[in-house]
Each structure stands twice: as structure tokens, then as C-alpha cells.
Amino acid sequence: MFKPVVGLCALLPLTVLSQSLLIENTTLISPEQDQPKQSAYVRIQDGRITQVSFSPLVAQAGEQRLDATGKYLIPGLMDSHVHLSLMPGLLPNGEPQALQKQFEIQQPRSYLYFGVTQLLDPAQSTEQLKVFKSQPLHPDIYHCGATPILGGYPTMFTGPELASKMFSYMIIQADTGIPVPEGVNPAEHTPEAVVAKMASEGANCVKVFIEDGFGERSDWPNISAELLNRVKQAAKQHNLPVLAHANAIDMQKVAVDAGLDVMAHGMWNWNQYRQEQQMPDAIRQVLDRVLKTGMTYQATFNVMDSLTAIMMPDALEHSHYAKVVPQEILSWYQTEPAQWFKQELLSDFGGLPTERIRQIQQSTIDNGERVIQYLYEKGHPMVLASDTPSSPTYAAQPGLSTFNELQHMHNVGISLKDILAAATVNNARAFGLEQDYGTIEPGKMANLLLLNRDPLQSIEAYDSLDKVILRGEVIDRQSLAASQ
């Protein structure tokens, strides 16, 4: 009688179990190289790069070979500001749930479709990341612990009871006047306690919210300077960078004064200076301090771009949407219930004509662009960060918004070489991941992209993706499309 062999794998030589890939005869473009290197050979074993050669390597027995003649090999991209929980445009009550499930399945594939192999979610709990990680193919994911104060943004939209359940790293600030919900122990919601907790749960960074109101409002409870300093000191103890949600001139000044590590938004709210045609001195002084300290600065153009796009009747007609959004979801976006957020925006503008609203939004975008141009012209390194989705606008979709962010960066004058660095090595350095990502070198994680066009010649090259290599696994781009 046939008897199965138990533990056969343990008896096989290690070289047989090893997964090896040889990429042959490609043009290698990596930020640490002064210029593209032709006729490059890259060997990958067990998900990491082991050899980079500019003369032919001989394939090993059983090794997978990938002929990359005429193609361009670059590091996988990193988007350092995304939110992975809800489908953009879902109704406020979370309906329809069937579409949310479809979105959860496609979301990681959509990022990979546009070459995003690493993500950072700056406001996510470990529990909420489980669904994303449960998908068979997904980018490598990192996250921050978000520390709103009770009663401040964004807990003010949920109420104290729900906030205590939604925000496990919430900080209780005594002067807000908000009663502590029953069952919540204030000792567990100090800066020191919540930062220690997020560090123990694998967070890579800390996010604070410096926000006293949107638009004309400035009456929301805001984190105090004393608590902000305690967050910073606690984060330092655990070697975690601190990101600041701040998008207005006065709020960004608070973040700079506190010596935080990352500005998680561009400055599109200039407050009293919003009509100025020249860079106001008050804004220049804040930006000069960003330059002096080397603070990482995320442009997040997608925030305003996607708010503007939802106003357009043809917002979803671009063929890109069909690549990253399942057809059933696209069809639902055309229905009246799906227009709820667009109607909220129209209401916020007091019934102004759509064209006038777009003009106002474009003025805000222009101010944000001028800030990034100022920093870039002074030599400040850029990072790729899309904040997808920053609001419930269905115009902001995973992967596609990252590609649009790359295009917007190029439109404001950032060179193609510096855009490649922003999307790869600069993000890796900013978040302490440079040992694993950002360049094509031995020892690095084998998250790579094979393009049909040269990304140093055209921004559209990032849409010419042929293959995604994720931890050494070769994936055909078209297999990642929503239609597949």
C-alpha cells in the first residue's frame, strides 16, 4: 500500500526550496545611480535582491528567467499617505455593504496596478489592517497610530462614546470640557500610554491632529503645546517619527514650532493671505524653518484635486477608472444616492454655480502649488504622498490617485529624476525603511517595476507598467485590473 512521505520538505536540499528569479538584459534606473545602466542583470532569491551585475549572469538550475530586453527596471513606488478602511463615496451609514466587500478585494490590486508596492497608512489600527493583509496580493503596508484628542478633530464628528471605540490611541486633554465616556480610564489615554501601546502593536510612526477648524472655522478644540511636546518625547523614546495633520498656515506653524518630523499635508489654506499674489513673509518664514530643519513635507495635491473633480459631470469617464474600480461600483457611482457628498459640497458653498466653486478650489490649489515650488526651488527633497481618499469623494481611487499625484508633482516643475526619488528612496529614508526599500541593490526587498518606457523621459512612463515584481513574485499588470 502507498504510504505518503511525511516531512518530505524537511529532507530536501535548501537550494531546491529556494525561489530564484533572474531578470536579464534590462535598463536599470535607480536613485543611487547617476544615470541609467544598460544591460543589467538582477538576481532575486527568497524575495530579496542578491546580485546586480552589468555583465551577463548565468542562470542557475531551476531558476526562473525574465527577459527584460528593451524595458526599464525601477524600484517599486511608495505612497506614504493613504487610508485603507472605506470605499470612497460610500454612504455615511456604510451602505451598500456588498460594494464595500468588492472594494476591499480590489483595493490592494489597484495600488499594485499603478506600481505602488509599499504603503503607509498614517491613521490606522492593527485590526483595520487585517482585511487588507488578508488579500492574496497586496503591497507591503506600514502604519501610524493616530492620536486625536477627545473632542477635537476628528473625534468631534463621532461623539465621545463612539470615539472611544474608534480611536484606540485617543488622548484625553483636560481643558476641552468634554466628559470622559464611562468605562474609559484616563490613565490609559495619556501621550505616554498611547504611544507605548502603538509601539507595542507595531506602528511605524505617530500621527497628531493640529486642526482648529475647516474653512472659516477656528473654534474646534486643538491639542495643547504641552501635550504635543509630550507626544513628541514619547515618540522619541520609541524611535517613531511624528506626523502632523495640518493644512493651514497657522496650524503648520504650530507643527514647526513643536519640531515634528513630517508635515502630512500641503499648505492650501493661507487664511488671511489667501488673496496674495506674492508669497507672504509669514508663510515664507514657516517654509524657511521647514527647510532648515529638514522636515519631511507631503504635498498631497490629490486632496484638492479629487474635491474639484467630483464637481465635474464627466469625473469618472477616464478609462483609468475602469482599471481600478469594479464595474458594479462604477455603476453605483452614477446613481443619485452616490451623489450625497457632492451635494454636501455644493451646500457648503451656499449654492454658488459649479463653475464658480471650481474657480475657488483652483485658487486654493494654486496656493498649495506655490508652497511646494518654493520648497523645491530651495532644494528640499520631495516625497510621494496622495492621501487617498482624504474625503468621501469617489474621484479619489486607490492607485490612480497616486499616479495623478505623480503627474501633479511634475506639472508644478519637479523634475522626472526627483519624482523618481520622491516615490522611492526619499520615502524610504523619511520613514526609516531604507534598509529594505528605495533602491535596487543587493539586500533590498525585491519590490520592483518593469516599465515599457523610460521614467526619466516621461511622466506617462509610470502608466506603461508591464510587470510588478512583489517580493520576487512576477505579476503581469493586466492581471491586476478590476475587470480581471
HELIX and SHEET records of a PDB file:
HELIX    1   1 LEU A    8  LEU A   11  1                                   4    
HELIX    2   2 LEU A   14  LEU A   17  1                                   4    
HELIX    3   3 GLN A   97  TYR A  113  1                                  17    
HELIX    4   4 THR A  126  SER A  134  1                                   9    
HELIX    5   5 THR A  155  PHE A  157  5                                   3    
HELIX    6   6 PRO A  160  MET A  166  1                                   7    
HELIX    7   7 ALA A  174  THR A  176  5                                   3    
HELIX    8   8 PRO A  186  HIS A  189  5                                   4    
HELIX    9   9 PRO A  191  SER A  200  1                                  10    
HELIX   10  10 ALA A  225  GLN A  237  1                                  13    
HELIX   11  11 ILE A  249  ASP A  257  1                                   9    
HELIX   12  12 ASN A  271  TYR A  273  5                                   3    
HELIX   13  13 ASP A  281  THR A  293  1                                  13    
HELIX   14  14 ASN A  302  ALA A  309  1                                   8    
HELIX   15  15 SER A  319  VAL A  324  1                                   6    
HELIX   16  16 GLN A  327  TYR A  333  1                                   7    
HELIX   17  17 PRO A  337  GLN A  339  5                                   3    
HELIX   18  18 TRP A  340  ASP A  348  1                                   9    
HELIX   19  19 THR A  354  GLU A  377  1                                  24    
HELIX   20  20 LEU A  400  ASN A  411  1                                  12    
HELIX   21  21 LEU A  416  ALA A  423  1                                   8    
HELIX   22  22 VAL A  425  ALA A  430  1                                   6    
HELIX   23  23 ILE A  459  ASP A  463  5                                   5    
HELIX   24  24 ARG A  477  LEU A  480  5                                   4    
SHEET    1   A 4 ARG A  48  SER A  53  0                                        
SHEET    2   A 4 LYS A  37  GLN A  45 -1                                        
SHEET    3   A 4 SER A  20  LEU A  28 -1                                        
SHEET    4   A 4 GLN A  64  ASP A  67  1                                        
SHEET    1   B 7 ARG A  48  SER A  53  0                                        
SHEET    2   B 7 LYS A  37  GLN A  45 -1                                        
SHEET    3   B 7 SER A  20  LEU A  28 -1                                        
SHEET    4   B 7 TYR A  72  PRO A  75  1                                        
SHEET    5   B 7 LEU A 448  LEU A 451 -1                                        
SHEET    6   B 7 LEU A 465  LEU A 470 -1                                        
SHEET    7   B 7 GLU A 473  ASP A 476 -1                                        
SHEET    1   C 7 LEU A  77  ASP A  79  0                                        
SHEET    2   C 7 VAL A 116  ASP A 121  1                                        
SHEET    3   C 7 ASP A 140  ALA A 146  1                                        
SHEET    4   C 7 CYS A 205  PHE A 209  1                                        
SHEET    5   C 7 VAL A 242  HIS A 245  1                                        
SHEET    6   C 7 VAL A 262  MET A 263  1                                        
SHEET    7   C 7 THR A 296  TYR A 297  1                                        
END                                                                             
